[in-house]
Amino acid sequence: MHWEGQGSSSGPASPGDVVGWIEIPRIGLSAPVVEMANVDDRENLNKGPAHLMGTAYPGEEGNCVIAGHRTTYSRPFFRLDELSEGDAVVLTGRGGSKHTYLVRWKRIVDPDEVWVMEKTGGVVLTMIACHPLFSARKRLVVRAEAVKGTDAVE
């Protein structure tokens, strides 16, 4: 099953479309996710958590990449650094399909370390934000893996 933003009855997702919802109970995040054309699409990234077009959608094999600001605009990923291994992230598509992921690791990388956005084996989620707070010097990356048995994940 595809995340409903990709090819639902309302048509394919375009940059700026709300394509789902992200919930991270540990840090109190519950927010819509918009489609982002590419890593330079600041207009849509500034709206809140943004799914990187061309990456996997929740429940699909591969790497679902979602970026968000930590200190500007709605600062959805302000507390992303507080996540620990085993914390849950729930993504819901427009059609209501829910996919639960569990955090596996977090790292600080340089902005040019784009390997974190590359296609992966398995059903994974990669969340990215600038680091440290009030700086774009590095990137905070949190990787999570889908829990089998949640909707399309088998």
Buried (B, 14 or more C-beta within 10 A) or exposed (E): BBBBBBEBEEEEBEBBBBBBBBBBEBBEBEBBBBBBBEBEBEEBBBBBBBBBBEBBBBBBBBBBBBBBBBBEEBBBBBBBBEBEEEBBBBBBBBBEBBBBBBBEEBEEBEEEEEEBBEEBEEBBBBBBBBBEEEEEEBBBBBBBBBBEEBBBBE
